Amino acid sequence: MRIHANLLKDLSHEMYRTTAYILNRTPTEALGWKTPYKVVWGRKPLVAHIRPIGCRAYVYNRDLRAANKLKLRTLISYLVPTKDIVIVTRDVVFEPTLFFNRIDGYASTLVLEEVIKLLKYLEMQQDNNISIEDLLTAR
């Protein structure tokens, strides 16, 4: 599943959890074609919320202005590839037809480092009258 979704090897532990989650909601012959979930809990599992592994996900961020509330993420409890972290949240919108492509899907490390420097500079500056020239020369 990890290879098919083109995800990093470091996410293997997340894939084990996902695999167990899916298998517990899959009927098996050994249980008379019942799911392990139904055997334990006595009711059918809900599966409508399951999305393709590795599909694009947008995490809702309550701290941002309305125009910036949806941030691009990748599905898997939600991977942020540029920061190499996994976010656990419930407020997500999925795009099940678009998938993560680590080869050309994100900016280079140098570009990201420049963006991070500019963002840090902006955080330090409380002045709303910052010019483009100031931003470009901030290092």
Secondary structure, DSSP 8 states (H G I E B T S, - for coil): -TTTTT--GGGHHHHHHHHHHHHTTS-BGGGTSB-HHHHHHSS----TT---TTEEEEEE-TTS-GGG-EEEEETTTTEETTTTEE---S-EEEEEEEE--TTTSS--HHHHHHHHHHHHHHHH---S---HHHHHH--
